[in-house]
Structures are given as structure tokens and as C-alpha cells.
């Protein structure tokens, strides 16, 4: 019996001795690479990224004509270098604005998210707003006139532009009244008259009058289905935008407005004039830092 026990103990010892030694924690880390893992969520000790640059979105001609406004919501990954990747639309808009928003955010640059001071990739929700300027977007000089003339301002805010225009009749002529007429006439889409008033404006800074006509002409053209009427609106707008740029040579807002007017005009023409218009539109958009 003792001999059998000794024999069994020797066999067990032999089998145990032949097993590999247990791995220590350090051995496991050395042999198994750490997984890359998915991007993090911005929560807890993960600090959100900060936008530092990027191009604004560009309205499509189709969206402008349909007067589409709203917000596109996107989910993207901001990587360790602060680049925007893997963009997906969560809430979109029609008329090509989804794609416009996607193209815009791909140009954005961020200070990356961090965890304990170390850059990390994160999922991040981005919003891109598309809002067209309307007749109720006032420049500083017109805003002052509205504040000082609440009866006129009440009519304008109620979009009763005809009555607002009538209220100006009989008032002493002056730059502020002329500018108010520019706004009221452009809101009524009486662009030829608005342009005449803008050229008659003799205030210290004619930029606001010129740009109001230019942008009103752009919106009027976008809302017109008649090619001849659109062409007439655009011609007035281009004259006004050119004068606005002369008044403020480096004004980016005027550059972008003229660029959009040129692009709309190009859609109504054929080569070689079309190519020339698009080239000029692209040049202005590049100067303004906005993709054509």
C-alpha cells in the first residue's frame, strides 16, 4: 500500500511540475497589448474639446430659394489632433443643407478633448445653424432710428411695411429718414426705388444703405420663380453690393453677399459669361474666408 501511495504521489508531482508557471501581472501586460478602445464620451474626467477655427456653412441656392432655415445636428469624432472625423447627421434639413453642414464641420479645428491632461478622441455633437437674414435684421443706424421712432418701429416689426413707409411721408428729409425708406422699400421688394434712395443717402457712412439693398435683392431673387424678375433683382443687388464694398473695402459681409449674387447671376447665364461670374464669386469668397 505504501509503495502504491509513493508511486501516486510521484506521478502527481511530475504532472504538476510539467504545467507552465502561473503568469504574473507584469507578464500579462508585457505579452498582451492594451486595446485601442472606442472614442470616449465627454463626461467625468474627460474634458470637452474647444473649437479654434473653421469655415462657416454655405447656403445652397436651392435652400435659399425655398427659404429653408433651421439647425443641422451632427455627431462626429474629434480625434487626438483636434480634427473632425466620422461625421453623421442626427437631425437634418432639406435642399442640400445636410451636405453643406457636413462639409463645413470637416474644416473645423479643435483643441482636442483631454483626460488627465492627455489628448483623447471623443464623440461630440455639433450644431450648424442656417439662418437667412430677413428684412427685420437691422443695421446699427436703422436700429437707432427705430428706437427713436417707436411708432414707425412698431409697424416695421409687425411687417406692415407699406404703413411704415407712409408714416415717413412729410417728415423732414435727412439721412436717417432716407435710410428708413431704404429699409421699408426693400422689404416691399421695390428694389429699384430702394436703390434710388440708397444712392441719394448723404449720411457719413452709406455702407448700411447699400448693403441692405444688396441683401434684400439677393433674398428677392431667391424667392422669385420668374427668371426675368430674378435677373433684374440681381442686377440691382450687384450694383448695391459693389458700392457697399467701395464704402468698406475689406468688409467680409459685403464680399460674401456679392459672391452669392454673382453665383445666382451665373445660374441665369451661359459660358463664357457664366465662367467669368463664377470665377469672380470664388475670388470674393476666398477673400472673405468662406468656401464658394
C-alpha positions as CSV (number, residue, x, y, z in Angstrom):
1,X,0.0,0.0,0.0
2,X,2.8,2.4,0.9
3,X,4.5,1.6,-2.4
4,X,1.3,2.5,-4.3
5,X,0.9,5.8,-2.4
6,X,4.5,6.8,-3.1
7,X,4.0,5.9,-6.8
8,X,0.8,8.0,-7.0
9,X,2.5,11.0,-5.2
10,X,5.4,10.8,-7.6
11,X,3.1,10.9,-10.6
12,X,1.1,13.9,-9.3
13,X,4.3,15.8,-8.6
14,X,5.5,15.0,-12.1
15,X,2.3,16.3,-13.6
16,X,2.3,19.5,-11.6
17,X,5.9,20.1,-12.4
18,X,5.1,19.8,-16.1
19,X,2.5,22.6,-16.0
20,X,3.6,26.1,-17.1
21,X,4.3,28.6,-14.3
22,X,1.4,31.0,-13.5
23,X,1.7,34.4,-15.2
24,X,2.4,37.4,-13.1
25,X,0.6,40.7,-13.7
26,X,3.7,42.2,-15.3
27,X,4.0,39.2,-17.7
28,X,0.4,39.7,-18.8
29,X,0.8,43.4,-19.6
30,X,4.0,42.7,-21.4
31,X,2.5,40.0,-23.6
32,X,-0.9,41.5,-24.3
33,X,-1.1,44.9,-25.9
34,X,-3.6,47.4,-24.5
35,X,-6.7,47.7,-26.7
36,X,-7.1,51.0,-28.5
37,X,-10.8,51.2,-27.4
38,X,-13.6,53.3,-28.8
39,X,-13.7,57.2,-28.5
40,X,-14.7,58.5,-25.1
41,X,-17.9,60.4,-24.2
42,X,-17.4,63.9,-22.8
43,X,-18.2,63.2,-19.1
44,X,-16.4,62.7,-15.8
45,X,-12.7,63.3,-16.1
46,X,-12.9,63.7,-19.9
47,X,-12.8,67.4,-20.7
48,X,-14.6,68.7,-23.8
49,X,-12.8,69.9,-26.9
50,X,-12.7,73.6,-27.8
51,X,-13.3,74.9,-31.3
52,X,-10.5,77.2,-32.5
53,X,-11.2,77.7,-36.3
54,X,-13.3,76.6,-39.2
55,X,-15.3,77.7,-42.2
56,X,-18.9,78.7,-41.9
57,X,-21.6,76.7,-43.7
58,X,-22.7,77.9,-47.1
59,X,-26.4,78.1,-48.1
60,X,-27.2,76.2,-51.2
61,X,-29.1,78.0,-53.9
62,X,-31.9,75.6,-53.6
63,X,-32.3,76.2,-49.9
64,X,-32.1,80.0,-50.3
65,X,-34.9,79.9,-53.0
66,X,-37.1,77.7,-50.7
67,X,-36.3,80.0,-47.7
68,X,-35.2,76.9,-45.7
69,X,-33.9,77.8,-42.2
70,X,-33.1,75.7,-39.2
71,X,-30.4,73.6,-37.5
72,X,-28.5,70.6,-38.6
73,X,-27.3,68.4,-35.7
74,X,-24.3,66.2,-36.3
75,X,-22.4,63.6,-34.4
76,X,-18.7,63.4,-35.1
77,X,-15.4,62.2,-33.6
78,X,-12.9,64.8,-32.6
79,X,-9.6,63.0,-32.7
80,X,-6.4,63.5,-30.6
81,X,-5.2,66.1,-33.1
82,X,-8.4,68.1,-32.9
83,X,-9.7,67.0,-36.4
84,X,-13.3,66.3,-37.1
85,X,-13.9,62.8,-38.4
86,X,-16.7,60.2,-38.9
87,X,-19.4,62.8,-39.3
88,X,-23.0,61.5,-39.1
89,X,-26.3,63.5,-39.5
90,X,-28.6,63.1,-36.5
91,X,-31.1,65.8,-37.5
92,X,-31.1,67.3,-40.9
93,X,-32.5,69.9,-43.2
94,X,-33.6,69.5,-46.9
95,X,-32.3,71.3,-50.0
96,X,-28.7,70.1,-49.6
97,X,-28.1,71.7,-46.2
98,X,-27.1,68.3,-44.6
99,X,-24.2,68.1,-47.0
100,X,-23.3,71.8,-46.6
101,X,-23.2,71.3,-42.8
102,X,-21.1,68.2,-43.1
103,X,-18.6,69.9,-45.4
104,X,-18.4,72.9,-43.1
105,X,-17.6,70.9,-39.9
106,X,-14.9,68.9,-41.6
107,X,-12.9,72.1,-41.9
108,X,-13.3,72.9,-38.2
109,X,-10.3,72.6,-35.9
110,X,-10.4,72.0,-32.2
111,X,-8.1,71.9,-29.2
112,X,-8.7,68.2,-28.5
113,X,-10.5,66.7,-25.5
114,X,-8.3,65.7,-22.7
115,X,-8.3,63.1,-19.9
116,X,-5.9,63.9,-17.1
117,X,-4.2,66.3,-19.4
118,X,-3.7,63.8,-22.2
119,X,-5.4,64.3,-25.6
120,X,-8.1,61.7,-26.3
121,X,-10.6,61.1,-29.1
122,X,-14.2,61.8,-28.2
123,X,-17.7,61.6,-29.6
124,X,-19.0,65.1,-29.9
125,X,-22.3,66.6,-31.0
126,X,-22.0,69.6,-33.4
127,X,-24.8,72.0,-34.4
128,X,-24.8,74.1,-37.6
129,X,-27.4,76.9,-37.9
130,X,-28.8,78.1,-41.2
131,X,-30.5,81.4,-40.7
132,X,-31.2,83.8,-43.6
133,X,-31.1,87.4,-42.9
134,X,-34.5,88.9,-43.3
135,X,-35.9,92.4,-43.7
136,X,-36.1,92.6,-39.9
137,X,-32.4,92.3,-39.4
138,X,-31.4,95.9,-38.7
139,X,-28.1,97.6,-39.0
140,X,-26.9,99.9,-36.2
141,X,-28.1,103.1,-37.9
142,X,-31.6,101.8,-38.6
143,X,-31.8,100.3,-35.2
144,X,-31.2,103.7,-33.7
145,X,-33.9,105.2,-35.9
146,X,-36.4,102.5,-34.8
147,X,-35.7,103.2,-31.2
148,X,-36.1,106.9,-31.6
149,X,-39.3,106.5,-33.6
150,X,-41.4,103.8,-31.8
151,X,-44.5,104.3,-33.9
152,X,-42.5,103.5,-37.1
153,X,-40.7,100.6,-35.3
154,X,-44.0,99.1,-34.2
155,X,-45.2,99.0,-37.8
156,X,-41.9,97.5,-39.1
157,X,-41.8,94.8,-36.5
158,X,-45.4,93.9,-37.4
159,X,-44.2,93.7,-41.1
160,X,-46.6,96.5,-42.0
161,X,-44.1,98.0,-44.3
162,X,-46.5,99.9,-46.5
163,X,-47.9,101.8,-43.5
164,X,-44.4,102.3,-42.1
165,X,-43.4,103.9,-45.5
166,X,-46.5,106.1,-45.4
167,X,-45.6,107.3,-41.9
168,X,-42.3,108.7,-43.3
169,X,-44.1,111.0,-45.8
170,X,-44.0,114.6,-44.8
171,X,-41.1,114.2,-42.4
172,X,-38.1,116.4,-42.7
173,X,-35.7,115.0,-45.2
174,X,-32.5,113.7,-43.7
175,X,-30.1,110.8,-43.8
176,X,-31.9,108.8,-41.1
177,X,-35.3,109.2,-42.9
178,X,-33.7,108.2,-46.3
179,X,-32.2,105.1,-44.7
180,X,-35.6,104.2,-43.2
181,X,-37.1,104.5,-46.6
182,X,-34.4,102.2,-48.0
183,X,-35.4,99.5,-45.5
184,X,-39.1,99.9,-46.0
185,X,-38.9,99.8,-49.8
186,X,-36.5,96.9,-49.8
187,X,-38.8,95.0,-47.5
188,X,-41.7,95.6,-50.0
189,X,-39.3,94.3,-52.8
190,X,-39.5,97.7,-54.5
191,X,-35.8,97.4,-55.2
192,X,-35.4,100.0,-57.9
193,X,-36.9,102.6,-55.6
194,X,-34.8,101.4,-52.6
195,X,-31.7,101.6,-54.7
196,X,-32.5,105.1,-55.8
197,X,-33.0,106.1,-52.1
198,X,-29.7,104.4,-51.2
199,X,-27.8,106.4,-53.8
200,X,-29.5,109.6,-52.5
201,X,-28.3,108.8,-48.9
202,X,-26.0,111.6,-47.8
203,X,-25.0,110.3,-44.3
204,X,-21.5,109.9,-43.1
205,X,-21.5,106.1,-43.7
206,X,-23.5,104.9,-46.7
207,X,-22.5,101.2,-46.3
208,X,-25.6,100.2,-44.4
209,X,-28.0,101.6,-47.0
210,X,-26.0,99.9,-49.9
211,X,-25.7,96.5,-48.2
212,X,-29.4,96.5,-47.2
213,X,-30.4,96.8,-50.8
214,X,-27.9,94.2,-51.9
215,X,-29.0,91.6,-49.4
216,X,-32.7,92.4,-50.0
217,X,-32.1,91.9,-53.7
218,X,-30.5,88.5,-53.0
219,X,-33.4,87.3,-51.0
220,X,-35.9,88.7,-53.5
221,X,-34.2,86.9,-56.4
222,X,-34.1,83.7,-54.4
223,X,-37.8,83.9,-53.8
224,X,-38.7,84.6,-57.4
225,X,-39.6,81.9,-59.9
226,X,-39.5,84.3,-62.8
227,X,-36.1,84.3,-64.5
228,X,-36.5,87.9,-65.8
229,X,-37.5,89.3,-62.4
230,X,-34.7,87.4,-60.8
231,X,-32.2,88.8,-63.2
232,X,-33.5,92.4,-62.5
233,X,-33.2,91.8,-58.7
234,X,-29.7,90.5,-59.1
235,X,-28.6,93.4,-61.3
236,X,-29.7,95.9,-58.7
237,X,-28.1,93.8,-55.9
238,X,-24.8,93.6,-57.7
239,X,-24.7,97.4,-58.1
240,X,-25.5,97.9,-54.5
241,X,-23.0,95.3,-53.3
242,X,-20.3,96.9,-55.3
243,X,-21.0,100.3,-53.7
244,X,-21.0,98.6,-50.3
245,X,-17.6,97.2,-50.9
246,X,-16.4,100.6,-52.1
247,X,-17.7,102.1,-48.8
248,X,-15.9,99.4,-46.8
249,X,-13.2,97.8,-48.9
250,X,-12.3,94.9,-46.6
251,X,-15.8,94.2,-45.3
252,X,-16.3,90.4,-45.4
253,X,-20.1,90.6,-45.2
254,X,-20.3,92.7,-48.4
255,X,-17.8,90.3,-50.1
256,X,-20.0,87.2,-49.3
257,X,-23.2,89.0,-50.4
258,X,-21.7,90.0,-53.7
259,X,-20.2,86.5,-54.1
260,X,-23.7,84.9,-53.6
261,X,-25.2,87.5,-56.0
262,X,-22.6,86.6,-58.7
263,X,-23.3,82.8,-58.2
264,X,-27.1,83.4,-58.6
265,X,-26.4,85.5,-61.7
266,X,-24.2,82.8,-63.2
267,X,-27.1,80.3,-62.9
268,X,-29.0,82.5,-65.4
269,X,-26.3,82.8,-67.9
270,X,-24.2,80.6,-70.2
271,X,-20.4,80.3,-70.9
272,X,-18.2,82.2,-71.2
273,X,-20.0,84.8,-69.1
274,X,-21.1,82.2,-66.6
275,X,-17.5,81.0,-66.1
276,X,-16.3,84.6,-65.5
277,X,-19.1,85.2,-62.9
278,X,-18.3,82.0,-61.0
279,X,-14.6,82.9,-61.1
280,X,-15.2,86.3,-59.6
281,X,-17.6,84.8,-57.0
282,X,-14.9,82.3,-56.0
283,X,-12.3,85.0,-55.7
284,X,-14.5,87.1,-53.3
285,X,-15.5,84.0,-51.2
286,X,-11.8,83.2,-50.8
287,X,-11.0,86.7,-49.7
288,X,-13.9,86.6,-47.2
289,X,-12.7,83.2,-45.9
290,X,-15.9,81.4,-47.0
291,X,-16.0,78.5,-49.5
292,X,-17.7,79.5,-52.8
